[in-house]
Amino acid sequence: MEENKIYEVLKKIEIRIQGQTISKEKLLKSFGQYLTQTFSKRDHNIGLIMHTGSFCFDAMLVTYAMIFNLISNKVETGDVVNSFSEGDIVLYGQNKKSRYFFGGFVDGSEIRAESGKKYIKLTQGGTSVNYIPEKSWRNIEPYNGDSVRMDGRGIRKKSSLRDDFFVEVLGFTKENIPSVLDTSCVIVAPRDRVDYLVKNISLAFGKKKISLLELVTASYFTEEDEYRYGGNTGKNEPTLKFTAKVSAARQLLLSRRGNRHLGLIVLGEDSISRGYSELHELINRKSLQYVYISSSIDSELAFELTLDIEETEVFACTKDFLLENSTTDIAEINDYTLKLSKQVNTIIEKDNKLIVLEENGLEKEIVYEFKKHIIAIKRNEYTTDEKERFILLAYSLMKLFVTAPFPMDRFSVAREKGIIDVNTPNEKIKEMEILLSEFPKVLQEKAEITIHLLEKILEQEEKITGKYEWLRRYLYSHVGEKTAIVVPKAYYITMLKGSGMFSDYFFRKKYFTTPNRFDNSQMYECVIVLGDYEGKAFNTFTCNAASTIISVLYESEKAGYYFKNKSSHNRINQLQKKSTLIVTMQEQGEAITSEEKETEDFEKEMEEYIFNADITSVNSEYRSNTGCEGMVNTAIAVVAAFDDDTKAYLSKHYKAYVLDETIGVVKEVEVQEICEGDSIVFTKNNDDTKDIVTSILTKLFQDGWLDDSSKKNYIKANLWKNSLVDFMHAQRFTARKVAELLLKDGATVHEQTILNWLDEDSHTVGPRNVDSIRHIGNITGVDELKDNPEEIFEACREIRSIRRKILDQVGTAVVNKLSGRITKEGSGMNFIFEKIDTLAEIKRVERIAQVEMVVPAGMANRPISI
């Protein structure tokens, strides 16, 4: 029944983004057909959507979810008004609503009207009384806000478009249009994506158009707070519940209060990867009518997540599917449909090219011999820290030799220039020679052969490498062509750009990136991969950012390349066999050879060994730091190992300052989003505060660089936290007790909210909700917080803006320092450049491990040597 209803609704509307129609394209019509068939096909429906990467698919999916909520709503006007008690504050008005006290029901005979007719009594605290006839009860809705003013201040005027949509599209009579809905859905997506969707989706019907927020209410949720989008005048439970975290989505779905939750939607690879472990449980929750996991066709995690679920409904934009379900004609030409068309053509025309280079010392036999000996050392029962260190150095050196697009002598040049500070390959080999002296005789021989093989390769790669030569020729012959060049580590970019190998002229329209930071939303003329590697944001065979993907390899990398190629091909076949919309063209799977499988198994075994070695070193260091009186432990979420052999144990709420070396920008990144290859800016262990931005902001304030308005904002922005901390210390209250007090005062907070606010490593400037500041004022007794929360909130917003500018300047100063450029004199930010050596240190992430453990607080969120 719902399928027919959805179909009838969709015949009457056009879906638009920023006023541009997208729903007429053949591919998106096929997507609409898929959604119409699968929203209510069974009692519990699981959908896997793997699209071209176009924003259109997210907009379509959110729109369909909204419509499904509208037609699934069961609450009627009578249910709403009968839920009110005398004295409740409600909203009333057709277009412009005001607040009233609900005074109950009266018979018409009591007010000189027709006997037997019911009226609702509304007052605003004075002598004036309004009696509302039954035909207008639909204009009454609950009010769950904090305001006690009985007027319409702060309430936006509503248009009649919502009523028109319900009547003309959904087939309601005016009297039966619900003021609130009893259904919701939860959508997991990054905040910026959510903002764009909510503010730019609209529907056209007849000659009218209506925005998403005029039809339904929407909020963005964190694990602690709710941020309502405009249009929810009554502050009622939203129909669309957005959040960036699966853990927050789970919290919403498990709530026993309020609306029926029809389904869950997860948008994008980042959302899937960050909540992967929790998604298994939510996908199988039978109470949800639908679950959609949606990402681009290059998403491996989305595929793995639903692999074992037999009845998964699949929509996958494979080459064969697109050949049958798309066309070169564009129905409505605009920015979105043009980009969609380009993505479709890229997938259909995509060509993976393989270039195999002469070895330059990296003969397949030498690499094979190395693997044989290093795996034998690894599997030997002899276990010491020296053995672990030897293996780590040997394995990372071979990785370097195989993937580096620069000669090895560049390390010395880069270190002399001050752009990088890591040991050279020669220094690492010398360290290995010292380490093997501790080995038993049975291992010493294998270790010596391992070192000899590495020295042999280094001798060949000291002045020149095959990949450097190939890259040099490519850059010289393709000046000005938009190209993405994927390298395994961020410091490779620094080496290529800063060690004097190339003029900046050859880097025009060349975008260097790592597999973990690749931006699949961009389109290039060509993507170049300088080795057999992949990351969470990039796979050579599923990447659709260009129609030409060139992999540049040595002979020893071919087996790994073919393994990934065949695995990708077989994955596409599986998707097409499970497609809800039939794909007539089907290909056979490809058999993986024993050599290809052995290559993959070797890499997995070594990576697992190194991961376990990192965890072992954490536990060892932890034991050496325990036993001190009064020691406080911190829960750790991530262990990061850096390329200078230091490590950092990063706590759950830590936010890292990650340097994008390609554009010289520092970004604030949550701990779960840190990737291998990232460069993290830490504050050096000195008398300055742990947070470099806070340190600089304090310095600007103390030295008089802030104007009078910013100084006042600085003081106001610190008032709420200082007041809360003083109150907790004076009363000896825990975060849980404070949360209980705030909840009693009407705030929507949890214990975790308080912990996040007070955690210096979370960089919280202020609550994201004005009401939270007022509630803090109420429990602490601080008048300024109670009486002027809007001013405090605005001050926090201004200080966030200043912190963002400081972060931009930190990025510029770091990049200038690395490249030898001088910052201009005469600005308040100039001292950032002068003090960058004493304030900041850059650590490049070599490996990263997700963990659940505790360490002493003094070990957390800073680089330490082990």
ABEGO torsion letter per residue (X at the ends): XAAAAAAAAAAABBBBBGGBBAAABAAAAAAAAAAAAAAAABABBBBBBBBAGBAAAAAAAAAAAAAAAAAABABBAAAAAAABBBGBBBBBEAABBBBBBBAEBBBAAAAGBBBGBBBBBBBAGBABBBBBBAAAAAABBBBABABABBBABGBBBBBAAAAAAAAAAAGBBAAABBABBABBBBBBBBAAAAAAAAAABBBBBEABBBBAAAABBBBBBBAABBBBBBGBAAGBBBABBBBABAAAAAAAAABABEBBBABBBBBEAAAAAAAAAAAAAAAABAABABBBBBBBAABAAAAAAAAABAABBBBBBBAAAAAAABBABBABBBAAAAAAAAAAAAAAABBBBBBBBBAGGABAAAAAAAAAAAAAAAABABBBAAAAAAAAAAAAAAAAAAABABBAAAAAAAAAAGABBBBBAAAAAAAAAAAAAABBAAAAAAAAAAAAAAAAAAAAAAABBAAAAAAAAAAAAABGBBBBBBBABAAAAAAAAAAGABBAAAABGBBBBBAAABBAABBBABBBBAEBBBBAABBAAABAABABBBBBBBAAAAAAAAAAAAAAAAAAAAAAAABABBBABBBBBBBBBAAAAAAAAAAAAAAAAAAAAAAAAAAAAAAAABGBBGBBBBBBABBBBBAAGBBBBBBAABBBBBBBAAAGBBBBBBAAABBBGBBBBBBBBBABBABAAAAAAAAAAAAGABBAAAAAAAAAAAAAAAAAAAAAAAAGBBAAAAAAAAAAAGBBBBAAAAAAAABAAAGBABBABAAAAAAAAAAAGBAAAAABAAAAAAAAAAAAAAAAAAAAAAAAAAAAAAAGBBBBBGBAAAAAAAAAAAABBBBBBABBBBBBBBBBAAABGBBBBX
